[in-house]
């Protein structure tokens, strides 16, 4: 199954992003099709994209939601 290039993906802003400008976006359709979660900075949409295995991304989100990763 061919997937669209990352620039053609429908990017979704994190529901945890506030109005402070520190936002991330991800492309769920790519994650579903490939098992890789693309993540980028919403302020720099032409900048680099992190490609994270879906299992690692899921573990990260679970850790954030549960508070296991602490705060900065």
mmJSON file of the N, C-alpha and C atoms, coordinates in Angstrom:
{"data_MODEL":{"atom_site":{
"group_PDB":["ATOM","ATOM","ATOM","ATOM","ATOM","ATOM","ATOM","ATOM","ATOM","ATOM","ATOM","ATOM","ATOM","ATOM","ATOM","ATOM","ATOM","ATOM","ATOM","ATOM","ATOM","ATOM","ATOM","ATOM","ATOM","ATOM","ATOM","ATOM","ATOM","ATOM","ATOM","ATOM","ATOM","ATOM","ATOM","ATOM","ATOM","ATOM","ATOM","ATOM","ATOM","ATOM","ATOM","ATOM","ATOM","ATOM","ATOM","ATOM","ATOM","ATOM","ATOM","ATOM","ATOM","ATOM","ATOM","ATOM","ATOM","ATOM","ATOM","ATOM","ATOM","ATOM","ATOM","ATOM","ATOM","ATOM","ATOM","ATOM","ATOM","ATOM","ATOM","ATOM","ATOM","ATOM","ATOM","ATOM","ATOM","ATOM","ATOM","ATOM","ATOM","ATOM","ATOM","ATOM","ATOM","ATOM","ATOM","ATOM","ATOM","ATOM","ATOM","ATOM","ATOM","ATOM","ATOM","ATOM","ATOM","ATOM","ATOM","ATOM","ATOM","ATOM","ATOM","ATOM","ATOM","ATOM","ATOM","ATOM","ATOM","ATOM","ATOM","ATOM","ATOM","ATOM","ATOM","ATOM","ATOM","ATOM","ATOM","ATOM","ATOM","ATOM","ATOM","ATOM","ATOM","ATOM","ATOM","ATOM","ATOM","ATOM","ATOM","ATOM","ATOM","ATOM","ATOM","ATOM","ATOM","ATOM","ATOM","ATOM","ATOM","ATOM","ATOM","ATOM","ATOM","ATOM","ATOM","ATOM","ATOM","ATOM","ATOM","ATOM","ATOM","ATOM","ATOM","ATOM","ATOM","ATOM","ATOM","ATOM","ATOM","ATOM","ATOM","ATOM","ATOM","ATOM","ATOM","ATOM","ATOM","ATOM","ATOM","ATOM","ATOM","ATOM","ATOM","ATOM","ATOM","ATOM","ATOM","ATOM","ATOM","ATOM","ATOM","ATOM","ATOM","ATOM","ATOM","ATOM","ATOM","ATOM","ATOM","ATOM","ATOM","ATOM","ATOM","ATOM","ATOM","ATOM","ATOM","ATOM","ATOM","ATOM","ATOM","ATOM","ATOM","ATOM","ATOM","ATOM","ATOM","ATOM","ATOM","ATOM","ATOM","ATOM","ATOM","ATOM"],
"id":[1,2,3,4,5,6,7,8,9,10,11,12,13,14,15,16,17,18,19,20,21,22,23,24,25,26,27,28,29,30,31,32,33,34,35,36,37,38,39,40,41,42,43,44,45,46,47,48,49,50,51,52,53,54,55,56,57,58,59,60,61,62,63,64,65,66,67,68,69,70,71,72,73,74,75,76,77,78,79,80,81,82,83,84,85,86,87,88,89,90,91,92,93,94,95,96,97,98,99,100,101,102,103,104,105,106,107,108,109,110,111,112,113,114,115,116,117,118,119,120,121,122,123,124,125,126,127,128,129,130,131,132,133,134,135,136,137,138,139,140,141,142,143,144,145,146,147,148,149,150,151,152,153,154,155,156,157,158,159,160,161,162,163,164,165,166,167,168,169,170,171,172,173,174,175,176,177,178,179,180,181,182,183,184,185,186,187,188,189,190,191,192,193,194,195,196,197,198,199,200,201,202,203,204,205,206,207,208,209,210,211,212,213,214,215,216],
"type_symbol":["N","C","C","N","C","C","N","C","C","N","C","C","N","C","C","N","C","C","N","C","C","N","C","C","N","C","C","N","C","C","N","C","C","N","C","C","N","C","C","N","C","C","N","C","C","N","C","C","N","C","C","N","C","C","N","C","C","N","C","C","N","C","C","N","C","C","N","C","C","N","C","C","N","C","C","N","C","C","N","C","C","N","C","C","N","C","C","N","C","C","N","C","C","N","C","C","N","C","C","N","C","C","N","C","C","N","C","C","N","C","C","N","C","C","N","C","C","N","C","C","N","C","C","N","C","C","N","C","C","N","C","C","N","C","C","N","C","C","N","C","C","N","C","C","N","C","C","N","C","C","N","C","C","N","C","C","N","C","C","N","C","C","N","C","C","N","C","C","N","C","C","N","C","C","N","C","C","N","C","C","N","C","C","N","C","C","N","C","C","N","C","C","N","C","C","N","C","C","N","C","C","N","C","C","N","C","C","N","C","C","N","C","C","N","C","C"],
"label_atom_id":["N","CA","C","N","CA","C","N","CA","C","N","CA","C","N","CA","C","N","CA","C","N","CA","C","N","CA","C","N","CA","C","N","CA","C","N","CA","C","N","CA","C","N","CA","C","N","CA","C","N","CA","C","N","CA","C","N","CA","C","N","CA","C","N","CA","C","N","CA","C","N","CA","C","N","CA","C","N","CA","C","N","CA","C","N","CA","C","N","CA","C","N","CA","C","N","CA","C","N","CA","C","N","CA","C","N","CA","C","N","CA","C","N","CA","C","N","CA","C","N","CA","C","N","CA","C","N","CA","C","N","CA","C","N","CA","C","N","CA","C","N","CA","C","N","CA","C","N","CA","C","N","CA","C","N","CA","C","N","CA","C","N","CA","C","N","CA","C","N","CA","C","N","CA","C","N","CA","C","N","CA","C","N","CA","C","N","CA","C","N","CA","C","N","CA","C","N","CA","C","N","CA","C","N","CA","C","N","CA","C","N","CA","C","N","CA","C","N","CA","C","N","CA","C","N","CA","C","N","CA","C","N","CA","C","N","CA","C","N","CA","C","N","CA","C","N","CA","C","N","CA","C"],
"label_alt_id":[null,null,null,null,null,null,null,null,null,null,null,null,null,null,null,null,null,null,null,null,null,null,null,null,null,null,null,null,null,null,null,null,null,null,null,null,null,null,null,null,null,null,null,null,null,null,null,null,null,null,null,null,null,null,null,null,null,null,null,null,null,null,null,null,null,null,null,null,null,null,null,null,null,null,null,null,null,null,null,null,null,null,null,null,null,null,null,null,null,null,null,null,null,null,null,null,null,null,null,null,null,null,null,null,null,null,null,null,null,null,null,null,null,null,null,null,null,null,null,null,null,null,null,null,null,null,null,null,null,null,null,null,null,null,null,null,null,null,null,null,null,null,null,null,null,null,null,null,null,null,null,null,null,null,null,null,null,null,null,null,null,null,null,null,null,null,null,null,null,null,null,null,null,null,null,null,null,null,null,null,null,null,null,null,null,null,null,null,null,null,null,null,null,null,null,null,null,null,null,null,null,null,null,null,null,null,null,null,null,null,null,null,null,null,null,null],
"label_comp_id":["UNK","UNK","UNK","UNK","UNK","UNK","UNK","UNK","UNK","UNK","UNK","UNK","UNK","UNK","UNK","UNK","UNK","UNK","UNK","UNK","UNK","UNK","UNK","UNK","UNK","UNK","UNK","UNK","UNK","UNK","UNK","UNK","UNK","UNK","UNK","UNK","UNK","UNK","UNK","UNK","UNK","UNK","UNK","UNK","UNK","UNK","UNK","UNK","UNK","UNK","UNK","UNK","UNK","UNK","UNK","UNK","UNK","UNK","UNK","UNK","UNK","UNK","UNK","UNK","UNK","UNK","UNK","UNK","UNK","UNK","UNK","UNK","UNK","UNK","UNK","UNK","UNK","UNK","UNK","UNK","UNK","UNK","UNK","UNK","UNK","UNK","UNK","UNK","UNK","UNK","UNK","UNK","UNK","UNK","UNK","UNK","UNK","UNK","UNK","UNK","UNK","UNK","UNK","UNK","UNK","UNK","UNK","UNK","UNK","UNK","UNK","UNK","UNK","UNK","UNK","UNK","UNK","UNK","UNK","UNK","UNK","UNK","UNK","UNK","UNK","UNK","UNK","UNK","UNK","UNK","UNK","UNK","UNK","UNK","UNK","UNK","UNK","UNK","UNK","UNK","UNK","UNK","UNK","UNK","UNK","UNK","UNK","UNK","UNK","UNK","UNK","UNK","UNK","UNK","UNK","UNK","UNK","UNK","UNK","UNK","UNK","UNK","UNK","UNK","UNK","UNK","UNK","UNK","UNK","UNK","UNK","UNK","UNK","UNK","UNK","UNK","UNK","UNK","UNK","UNK","UNK","UNK","UNK","UNK","UNK","UNK","UNK","UNK","UNK","UNK","UNK","UNK","UNK","UNK","UNK","UNK","UNK","UNK","UNK","UNK","UNK","UNK","UNK","UNK","UNK","UNK","UNK","UNK","UNK","UNK","UNK","UNK","UNK","UNK","UNK","UNK"],
"label_asym_id":["A","A","A","A","A","A","A","A","A","A","A","A","A","A","A","A","A","A","A","A","A","A","A","A","A","A","A","A","A","A","A","A","A","A","A","A","A","A","A","A","A","A","A","A","A","A","A","A","A","A","A","A","A","A","A","A","A","A","A","A","A","A","A","A","A","A","A","A","A","A","A","A","A","A","A","A","A","A","A","A","A","A","A","A","A","A","A","A","A","A","A","A","A","A","A","A","A","A","A","A","A","A","A","A","A","A","A","A","A","A","A","A","A","A","A","A","A","A","A","A","A","A","A","A","A","A","A","A","A","A","A","A","A","A","A","A","A","A","A","A","A","A","A","A","A","A","A","A","A","A","A","A","A","A","A","A","A","A","A","A","A","A","A","A","A","A","A","A","A","A","A","A","A","A","A","A","A","A","A","A","A","A","A","A","A","A","A","A","A","A","A","A","A","A","A","A","A","A","A","A","A","A","A","A","A","A","A","A","A","A","A","A","A","A","A","A"],
"label_entity_id":["1","1","1","1","1","1","1","1","1","1","1","1","1","1","1","1","1","1","1","1","1","1","1","1","1","1","1","1","1","1","1","1","1","1","1","1","1","1","1","1","1","1","1","1","1","1","1","1","1","1","1","1","1","1","1","1","1","1","1","1","1","1","1","1","1","1","1","1","1","1","1","1","1","1","1","1","1","1","1","1","1","1","1","1","1","1","1","1","1","1","1","1","1","1","1","1","1","1","1","1","1","1","1","1","1","1","1","1","1","1","1","1","1","1","1","1","1","1","1","1","1","1","1","1","1","1","1","1","1","1","1","1","1","1","1","1","1","1","1","1","1","1","1","1","1","1","1","1","1","1","1","1","1","1","1","1","1","1","1","1","1","1","1","1","1","1","1","1","1","1","1","1","1","1","1","1","1","1","1","1","1","1","1","1","1","1","1","1","1","1","1","1","1","1","1","1","1","1","1","1","1","1","1","1","1","1","1","1","1","1","1","1","1","1","1","1"],
"label_seq_id":[1,1,1,2,2,2,3,3,3,4,4,4,5,5,5,6,6,6,7,7,7,8,8,8,9,9,9,10,10,10,11,11,11,12,12,12,13,13,13,14,14,14,15,15,15,16,16,16,17,17,17,18,18,18,19,19,19,20,20,20,21,21,21,22,22,22,23,23,23,24,24,24,25,25,25,26,26,26,27,27,27,28,28,28,29,29,29,30,30,30,31,31,31,32,32,32,33,33,33,34,34,34,35,35,35,36,36,36,37,37,37,38,38,38,39,39,39,40,40,40,41,41,41,42,42,42,43,43,43,44,44,44,45,45,45,46,46,46,47,47,47,48,48,48,49,49,49,50,50,50,51,51,51,52,52,52,53,53,53,54,54,54,55,55,55,56,56,56,57,57,57,58,58,58,59,59,59,60,60,60,61,61,61,62,62,62,63,63,63,64,64,64,65,65,65,66,66,66,67,67,67,68,68,68,69,69,69,70,70,70,71,71,71,72,72,72],
"pdbx_PDB_ins_code":[null,null,null,null,null,null,null,null,null,null,null,null,null,null,null,null,null,null,null,null,null,null,null,null,null,null,null,null,null,null,null,null,null,null,null,null,null,null,null,null,null,null,null,null,null,null,null,null,null,null,null,null,null,null,null,null,null,null,null,null,null,null,null,null,null,null,null,null,null,null,null,null,null,null,null,null,null,null,null,null,null,null,null,null,null,null,null,null,null,null,null,null,null,null,null,null,null,null,null,null,null,null,null,null,null,null,null,null,null,null,null,null,null,null,null,null,null,null,null,null,null,null,null,null,null,null,null,null,null,null,null,null,null,null,null,null,null,null,null,null,null,null,null,null,null,null,null,null,null,null,null,null,null,null,null,null,null,null,null,null,null,null,null,null,null,null,null,null,null,null,null,null,null,null,null,null,null,null,null,null,null,null,null,null,null,null,null,null,null,null,null,null,null,null,null,null,null,null,null,null,null,null,null,null,null,null,null,null,null,null,null,null,null,null,null,null],
"Cartn_x":[0.844,0.0,0.889,0.743,1.546,0.944,1.826,1.358,1.831,1.132,1.509,2.787,3.499,4.705,4.305,5.282,4.977,4.401,4.832,4.297,2.83,2.358,0.966,0.075,0.638,-0.131,-1.051,-2.073,-2.935,-2.319,-1.761,-1.1,-2.121,-1.993,-2.906,-2.094,-2.571,-1.881,-2.225,-1.261,-1.474,-2.59,-3.441,-4.525,-3.985,-2.731,-2.107,-1.407,-1.366,-0.713,-1.59,-0.979,-1.708,-1.492,-1.788,-1.596,-0.225,0.666,1.987,2.972,2.587,3.464,4.357,4.317,5.126,4.276,4.113,3.18,3.876,3.359,3.811,2.618,2.927,1.908,2.354,1.378,1.684,0.749,1.126,0.333,-0.236,-1.455,-2.024,-2.229,-2.528,-2.741,-1.453,-0.338,0.951,1.242,0.955,1.195,0.389,-0.85,-1.704,-1.199,-0.78,-0.365,1.019,1.92,3.315,3.831,3.14,3.649,4.702,4.91,5.853,5.06,5.307,4.592,5.486,5.119,5.868,5.438,6.421,6.164,6.981,6.366,7.089,6.677,7.458,7.184,6.166,5.05,4.003,4.425,5.449,5.928,6.89,7.401,8.38,7.955,6.883,6.288,7.155,8.149,9.067,10.363,10.437,11.639,11.68,12.582,12.758,11.529,11.402,10.325,10.964,10.54,10.984,10.109,10.726,9.987,10.137,9.058,9.101,8.269,8.828,8.016,6.741,5.633,4.347,4.355,5.04,5.069,5.801,6.878,7.617,6.79,6.104,5.276,4.138,3.531,2.451,2.936,4.114,4.68,4.972,5.461,5.732,4.447,3.402,2.124,1.555,1.62,1.144,1.912,3.225,4.05,3.736,3.482,3.123,1.788,0.802,-0.536,-0.531,0.3,0.307,1.195,1.997,2.89,4.193,4.438,5.652,6.92,6.804,7.989,8.387,7.636,7.947,7.618,8.143,7.896,9.218,9.189,10.378,10.173],
"Cartn_y":[-1.184,0.0,1.247,2.096,3.315,4.361,5.113,6.197,7.515,8.58,9.906,10.352,11.262,11.791,12.543,12.744,13.411,14.806,15.497,16.844,16.802,15.659,15.516,14.919,14.562,13.935,14.928,14.402,15.221,15.199,16.317,16.423,16.842,16.291,16.562,17.122,18.232,18.839,18.073,17.909,17.213,17.864,17.04,17.574,18.185,17.91,18.462,19.787,20.204,21.459,22.62,23.574,24.768,25.877,27.076,28.227,28.858,28.207,28.767,28.589,27.908,27.748,26.524,25.773,24.55,23.362,23.208,22.204,21.173,19.973,18.933,18.446,17.928,17.357,15.952,15.121,13.777,13.44,12.427,12.027,10.63,10.552,9.254,8.297,8.791,7.881,7.172,7.87,7.231,6.192,6.525,5.586,4.306,4.442,3.277,2.426,3.073,2.354,1.719,2.349,1.908,1.402,1.719,1.351,2.319,3.405,4.453,5.732,6.396,7.627,8.823,9.601,10.811,11.937,12.627,13.716,14.925,16.108,17.33,18.491,19.546,20.79,21.583,21.944,22.653,24.054,24.604,25.937,25.88,24.689,24.532,23.355,23.55,22.448,21.949,22.696,22.232,21.708,21.688,21.212,19.702,19.202,17.76,17.061,15.792,14.942,13.758,13.504,12.31,11.14,10.003,8.79,7.794,7.588,6.795,5.524,4.359,3.137,3.291,2.797,2.969,2.419,1.308,0.744,1.672,2.3,3.236,4.497,4.985,6.178,5.912,4.739,4.362,4.308,3.726,3.662,5.063,5.943,7.324,8.039,7.94,8.592,8.04,6.735,6.119,6.673,6.795,7.336,8.784,9.585,10.986,11.089,10.333,10.386,9.932,8.946,8.411,9.219,10.142,10.931,10.228,9.076,8.298,8.978,9.929,10.571,11.846,12.224,13.41,14.69,15.784,17.097,17.832,18.853,19.685,21.04],
"Cartn_z":[0.0,0.0,0.0,-0.966,-1.034,-0.114,0.542,1.396,0.813,1.116,0.643,1.326,0.676,1.298,2.569,3.444,4.716,4.51,3.459,3.223,2.823,2.325,1.901,2.984,4.104,5.177,5.863,6.486,7.329,8.722,9.115,10.417,11.468,12.671,13.775,14.938,15.495,16.633,17.904,18.755,20.018,20.813,21.407,22.239,23.527,23.859,25.054,24.777,23.518,23.165,23.588,24.258,24.671,23.671,24.063,23.189,23.368,24.095,24.35,23.222,22.153,21.009,21.062,22.149,22.248,21.826,20.525,20.037,19.162,19.191,18.278,17.467,16.289,15.419,15.038,14.715,14.244,13.102,12.306,11.147,11.388,11.943,12.316,11.147,9.962,8.829,8.442,8.525,8.254,9.328,10.564,11.668,11.47,11.069,10.852,9.686,8.628,7.419,7.535,8.324,8.322,9.657,10.747,12.068,12.572,11.84,12.229,12.463,13.592,13.93,13.584,12.55,12.245,13.192,13.758,14.703,14.263,14.307,13.93,14.827,14.767,15.485,14.672,15.28,14.54,14.125,14.766,14.395,13.217,12.899,11.826,10.95,10.196,9.446,8.292,7.893,6.848,7.443,8.754,9.441,9.54,10.362,10.48,11.081,10.74,11.246,11.951,13.177,13.884,13.458,13.193,12.831,13.972,14.715,15.939,15.754,16.102,16.029,16.878,16.357,17.035,18.455,18.693,20.049,21.023,20.565,21.411,21.667,20.634,20.789,21.761,21.656,22.565,24.011,24.227,25.579,26.108,25.245,25.644,26.069,25.252,25.568,26.871,27.067,28.307,29.506,29.372,30.456,30.768,29.748,29.957,30.676,30.202,30.803,32.245,32.584,33.946,34.887,34.322,35.162,35.481,34.891,35.164,34.675,33.761,33.198,33.93,34.936,35.711,34.95,35.44,34.823,34.677,33.867,33.661,34.264],
"occupancy":[1.0,1.0,1.0,1.0,1.0,1.0,1.0,1.0,1.0,1.0,1.0,1.0,1.0,1.0,1.0,1.0,1.0,1.0,1.0,1.0,1.0,1.0,1.0,1.0,1.0,1.0,1.0,1.0,1.0,1.0,1.0,1.0,1.0,1.0,1.0,1.0,1.0,1.0,1.0,1.0,1.0,1.0,1.0,1.0,1.0,1.0,1.0,1.0,1.0,1.0,1.0,1.0,1.0,1.0,1.0,1.0,1.0,1.0,1.0,1.0,1.0,1.0,1.0,1.0,1.0,1.0,1.0,1.0,1.0,1.0,1.0,1.0,1.0,1.0,1.0,1.0,1.0,1.0,1.0,1.0,1.0,1.0,1.0,1.0,1.0,1.0,1.0,1.0,1.0,1.0,1.0,1.0,1.0,1.0,1.0,1.0,1.0,1.0,1.0,1.0,1.0,1.0,1.0,1.0,1.0,1.0,1.0,1.0,1.0,1.0,1.0,1.0,1.0,1.0,1.0,1.0,1.0,1.0,1.0,1.0,1.0,1.0,1.0,1.0,1.0,1.0,1.0,1.0,1.0,1.0,1.0,1.0,1.0,1.0,1.0,1.0,1.0,1.0,1.0,1.0,1.0,1.0,1.0,1.0,1.0,1.0,1.0,1.0,1.0,1.0,1.0,1.0,1.0,1.0,1.0,1.0,1.0,1.0,1.0,1.0,1.0,1.0,1.0,1.0,1.0,1.0,1.0,1.0,1.0,1.0,1.0,1.0,1.0,1.0,1.0,1.0,1.0,1.0,1.0,1.0,1.0,1.0,1.0,1.0,1.0,1.0,1.0,1.0,1.0,1.0,1.0,1.0,1.0,1.0,1.0,1.0,1.0,1.0,1.0,1.0,1.0,1.0,1.0,1.0,1.0,1.0,1.0,1.0,1.0,1.0,1.0,1.0,1.0,1.0,1.0,1.0],
"B_iso_or_equiv":[0.0,0.0,0.0,0.0,0.0,0.0,0.0,0.0,0.0,0.0,0.0,0.0,0.0,0.0,0.0,0.0,0.0,0.0,0.0,0.0,0.0,0.0,0.0,0.0,0.0,0.0,0.0,0.0,0.0,0.0,0.0,0.0,0.0,0.0,0.0,0.0,0.0,0.0,0.0,0.0,0.0,0.0,0.0,0.0,0.0,0.0,0.0,0.0,0.0,0.0,0.0,0.0,0.0,0.0,0.0,0.0,0.0,0.0,0.0,0.0,0.0,0.0,0.0,0.0,0.0,0.0,0.0,0.0,0.0,0.0,0.0,0.0,0.0,0.0,0.0,0.0,0.0,0.0,0.0,0.0,0.0,0.0,0.0,0.0,0.0,0.0,0.0,0.0,0.0,0.0,0.0,0.0,0.0,0.0,0.0,0.0,0.0,0.0,0.0,0.0,0.0,0.0,0.0,0.0,0.0,0.0,0.0,0.0,0.0,0.0,0.0,0.0,0.0,0.0,0.0,0.0,0.0,0.0,0.0,0.0,0.0,0.0,0.0,0.0,0.0,0.0,0.0,0.0,0.0,0.0,0.0,0.0,0.0,0.0,0.0,0.0,0.0,0.0,0.0,0.0,0.0,0.0,0.0,0.0,0.0,0.0,0.0,0.0,0.0,0.0,0.0,0.0,0.0,0.0,0.0,0.0,0.0,0.0,0.0,0.0,0.0,0.0,0.0,0.0,0.0,0.0,0.0,0.0,0.0,0.0,0.0,0.0,0.0,0.0,0.0,0.0,0.0,0.0,0.0,0.0,0.0,0.0,0.0,0.0,0.0,0.0,0.0,0.0,0.0,0.0,0.0,0.0,0.0,0.0,0.0,0.0,0.0,0.0,0.0,0.0,0.0,0.0,0.0,0.0,0.0,0.0,0.0,0.0,0.0,0.0,0.0,0.0,0.0,0.0,0.0,0.0],
"pdbx_formal_charge":[null,null,null,null,null,null,null,null,null,null,null,null,null,null,null,null,null,null,null,null,null,null,null,null,null,null,null,null,null,null,null,null,null,null,null,null,null,null,null,null,null,null,null,null,null,null,null,null,null,null,null,null,null,null,null,null,null,null,null,null,null,null,null,null,null,null,null,null,null,null,null,null,null,null,null,null,null,null,null,null,null,null,null,null,null,null,null,null,null,null,null,null,null,null,null,null,null,null,null,null,null,null,null,null,null,null,null,null,null,null,null,null,null,null,null,null,null,null,null,null,null,null,null,null,null,null,null,null,null,null,null,null,null,null,null,null,null,null,null,null,null,null,null,null,null,null,null,null,null,null,null,null,null,null,null,null,null,null,null,null,null,null,null,null,null,null,null,null,null,null,null,null,null,null,null,null,null,null,null,null,null,null,null,null,null,null,null,null,null,null,null,null,null,null,null,null,null,null,null,null,null,null,null,null,null,null,null,null,null,null,null,null,null,null,null,null],
"auth_seq_id":[1,1,1,2,2,2,3,3,3,4,4,4,5,5,5,6,6,6,7,7,7,8,8,8,9,9,9,10,10,10,11,11,11,12,12,12,13,13,13,14,14,14,15,15,15,16,16,16,17,17,17,18,18,18,19,19,19,20,20,20,21,21,21,22,22,22,23,23,23,24,24,24,25,25,25,26,26,26,27,27,27,28,28,28,29,29,29,30,30,30,31,31,31,32,32,32,33,33,33,34,34,34,35,35,35,36,36,36,37,37,37,38,38,38,39,39,39,40,40,40,41,41,41,42,42,42,43,43,43,44,44,44,45,45,45,46,46,46,47,47,47,48,48,48,49,49,49,50,50,50,51,51,51,52,52,52,53,53,53,54,54,54,55,55,55,56,56,56,57,57,57,58,58,58,59,59,59,60,60,60,61,61,61,62,62,62,63,63,63,64,64,64,65,65,65,66,66,66,67,67,67,68,68,68,69,69,69,70,70,70,71,71,71,72,72,72],
"auth_comp_id":["UNK","UNK","UNK","UNK","UNK","UNK","UNK","UNK","UNK","UNK","UNK","UNK","UNK","UNK","UNK","UNK","UNK","UNK","UNK","UNK","UNK","UNK","UNK","UNK","UNK","UNK","UNK","UNK","UNK","UNK","UNK","UNK","UNK","UNK","UNK","UNK","UNK","UNK","UNK","UNK","UNK","UNK","UNK","UNK","UNK","UNK","UNK","UNK","UNK","UNK","UNK","UNK","UNK","UNK","UNK","UNK","UNK","UNK","UNK","UNK","UNK","UNK","UNK","UNK","UNK","UNK","UNK","UNK","UNK","UNK","UNK","UNK","UNK","UNK","UNK","UNK","UNK","UNK","UNK","UNK","UNK","UNK","UNK","UNK","UNK","UNK","UNK","UNK","UNK","UNK","UNK","UNK","UNK","UNK","UNK","UNK","UNK","UNK","UNK","UNK","UNK","UNK","UNK","UNK","UNK","UNK","UNK","UNK","UNK","UNK","UNK","UNK","UNK","UNK","UNK","UNK","UNK","UNK","UNK","UNK","UNK","UNK","UNK","UNK","UNK","UNK","UNK","UNK","UNK","UNK","UNK","UNK","UNK","UNK","UNK","UNK","UNK","UNK","UNK","UNK","UNK","UNK","UNK","UNK","UNK","UNK","UNK","UNK","UNK","UNK","UNK","UNK","UNK","UNK","UNK","UNK","UNK","UNK","UNK","UNK","UNK","UNK","UNK","UNK","UNK","UNK","UNK","UNK","UNK","UNK","UNK","UNK","UNK","UNK","UNK","UNK","UNK","UNK","UNK","UNK","UNK","UNK","UNK","UNK","UNK","UNK","UNK","UNK","UNK","UNK","UNK","UNK","UNK","UNK","UNK","UNK","UNK","UNK","UNK","UNK","UNK","UNK","UNK","UNK","UNK","UNK","UNK","UNK","UNK","UNK","UNK","UNK","UNK","UNK","UNK","UNK"],
"auth_asym_id":["A","A","A","A","A","A","A","A","A","A","A","A","A","A","A","A","A","A","A","A","A","A","A","A","A","A","A","A","A","A","A","A","A","A","A","A","A","A","A","A","A","A","A","A","A","A","A","A","A","A","A","A","A","A","A","A","A","A","A","A","A","A","A","A","A","A","A","A","A","A","A","A","A","A","A","A","A","A","A","A","A","A","A","A","A","A","A","A","A","A","A","A","A","A","A","A","A","A","A","A","A","A","A","A","A","A","A","A","A","A","A","A","A","A","A","A","A","A","A","A","A","A","A","A","A","A","A","A","A","A","A","A","A","A","A","A","A","A","A","A","A","A","A","A","A","A","A","A","A","A","A","A","A","A","A","A","A","A","A","A","A","A","A","A","A","A","A","A","A","A","A","A","A","A","A","A","A","A","A","A","A","A","A","A","A","A","A","A","A","A","A","A","A","A","A","A","A","A","A","A","A","A","A","A","A","A","A","A","A","A","A","A","A","A","A","A"],
"auth_atom_id":["N","CA","C","N","CA","C","N","CA","C","N","CA","C","N","CA","C","N","CA","C","N","CA","C","N","CA","C","N","CA","C","N","CA","C","N","CA","C","N","CA","C","N","CA","C","N","CA","C","N","CA","C","N","CA","C","N","CA","C","N","CA","C","N","CA","C","N","CA","C","N","CA","C","N","CA","C","N","CA","C","N","CA","C","N","CA","C","N","CA","C","N","CA","C","N","CA","C","N","CA","C","N","CA","C","N","CA","C","N","CA","C","N","CA","C","N","CA","C","N","CA","C","N","CA","C","N","CA","C","N","CA","C","N","CA","C","N","CA","C","N","CA","C","N","CA","C","N","CA","C","N","CA","C","N","CA","C","N","CA","C","N","CA","C","N","CA","C","N","CA","C","N","CA","C","N","CA","C","N","CA","C","N","CA","C","N","CA","C","N","CA","C","N","CA","C","N","CA","C","N","CA","C","N","CA","C","N","CA","C","N","CA","C","N","CA","C","N","CA","C","N","CA","C","N","CA","C","N","CA","C","N","CA","C","N","CA","C","N","CA","C","N","CA","C","N","CA","C","N","CA","C"],
"pdbx_PDB_model_num":[1,1,1,1,1,1,1,1,1,1,1,1,1,1,1,1,1,1,1,1,1,1,1,1,1,1,1,1,1,1,1,1,1,1,1,1,1,1,1,1,1,1,1,1,1,1,1,1,1,1,1,1,1,1,1,1,1,1,1,1,1,1,1,1,1,1,1,1,1,1,1,1,1,1,1,1,1,1,1,1,1,1,1,1,1,1,1,1,1,1,1,1,1,1,1,1,1,1,1,1,1,1,1,1,1,1,1,1,1,1,1,1,1,1,1,1,1,1,1,1,1,1,1,1,1,1,1,1,1,1,1,1,1,1,1,1,1,1,1,1,1,1,1,1,1,1,1,1,1,1,1,1,1,1,1,1,1,1,1,1,1,1,1,1,1,1,1,1,1,1,1,1,1,1,1,1,1,1,1,1,1,1,1,1,1,1,1,1,1,1,1,1,1,1,1,1,1,1,1,1,1,1,1,1,1,1,1,1,1,1,1,1,1,1,1,1]
}}}
